[in-house]
Amino acid sequence: MSDPENQDGKRVGIHPLIVVFGVIFGLWIFVQAIIPKSKNIQPPQGHESVSKQTANILKEAKTTSVPTFKMTATVSSMNTLSILVPKQTTDSQVVALITYLRDARKDGTLASILPPTTPGDNLGEFAIADIVIFSDRQYAVEQAITILSIGAHAPGDIYGEDIPYEVAMEQVRGHYLVNLNDKDKPEQASLGYGEEATGLYSRRYLPIF
């Protein structure tokens, strides 16, 4: 067997540091080969089609008649109420209805159409309002809007068994949310239903404003 060291006391073969650096370099090459570079990673482009779709619906809503509607339930402790529209109501009509409610709130006539959600409030009778629009009577009820107001983050057993949160969310045709205490977003509206805090959105969700 040969002596691993020569007569000058120097180790024969590749220096250990060279081996270590070689391994590191090899791993770096491997990683670069299987992971795309950041400059090739593009953000989702879906927002462009969503914006275009929203613009088209808003345009149609300007010449669309407001559908017939009626209030079906209210939860005063949550400042929320449900509205029922006919099943044949189109998305453009839902937007026309939301616009109608928004205009009425701004000119102070909404209280003649719907019961105030914040009666006597300094900011108005609808300073905080959560208005949910359905086209199926069995979901335009107190339980459904209570479930939605509580939110998806609540314990599952709080919802009960009749109307699960996921089912109630998918049945929403339109959503008009008012919070005049929030200076950045005093009003929000959408087709469908979305929960920004948890990132949960129904399949028909489309932001309107």
C-alpha positions, 0 to 999 in steps of 0.5 A: 500500500502506498503512503498517502503522503509524499516525503515532503509531508504534503498530501497526495491527491485533490485538496479537500477545499477543491472538492467542496467548492466543486460540489457547491459549483455543481449544485449551483449549476443544477439549481440554475438548470431546473429553476427558471430565472426570476426575470422569466417569471411573469405575474398573472395577467388575469387582471387585464381580462377582468378589468375589460370584463368589468368595463363591458358590464359597467357599460351595459349596466348604464342602459339596463333597467334595474330589476325588481327586488325586495328585501327578504332578511336583515341582521341589525347587529351585523348591519347586513340585509339580503335582497332577492331579485328574479332568477332571470336577472342578468349580471348587468342588471345586478350591477344596475341595481347596485349602482341604483342603491349606491346613488340612493345612499349618496343622495339620502333616499336609500332609507325610503327603499331599505331599512337603515342599517345604522339609524341615527349614525353621524355619518348617515343611516347607511354608514355601515351596510352589508347588502347581499343580493340573491336570486334564489329565495331559499338563500335570501334568508337570515341564516345565509347572510349571518354566515357570510357576515361571520366569515370563512375564518370562523369555526365550522360548527358555528355555521350549522348544517342547513347552509354551509358557508361555501354554498351561501357564498356561491349563491350570491349574485351581487354584494354591496359593502359600505363602511364610511369609517374606512377612508381608503375604501368607503364602498366596495361592490362586486358580482358574486362574493369575495372575502379579501381577508381570507382570499376566498372568492366565489366562482362568479366573483368580479369586482365592480368598484 
